[in-house]
Amino acid sequence: MNHVEKVVKKFGGTAAMAASLTNDNGGRLTPRTVVEHWIRRGRIPAHRQVAILKAAAARRIRLRPGELVEPVE
């Protein structure tokens, strides 16, 4: 399980995470396929990370900024 999958799991899955986020174009919901793409790539785009942290805080999900980036080995 990569770090992105761990973040998604905290939200309750891809659909739940996507429903928690709005995209950058007019506040529409983020499609689940976008979150699935992040999992496949193993990376969450930097421009989405603040929104993810805000969504986590609003839902009382314990999430630290360091969990959104790939750990350095």
Order of alpha helices (4+ residues) and beta strands (2+ residues): alpha-alpha-alpha-alpha
